[in-house]
Amino acid sequence: MNLTVKIGQEEDGRWIGEVPELPVVMAYGETCEEAIKRVQITALRVLADRLERGESAPG
């Protein structure tokens, strides 16, 4: 499974990462690298939760 991580910088300087395939997955970081790491961790947690509940992963 491949998921897309989109990164952008907010006007206040913070970085935000999101995974379009998982609409609830977004995370901020002070650096681009931190935002990527945090959004990846969040995506893994959401996917694990879905699997525990017997839901399908995004296709």
Buried (B, 14 or more C-beta within 10 A) or exposed (E): EEBEBEBEEEEEEBBBBBBEBBEEBBBBBEEBEBBBBBBBEBBEEBBEEBEEEEEEEBE
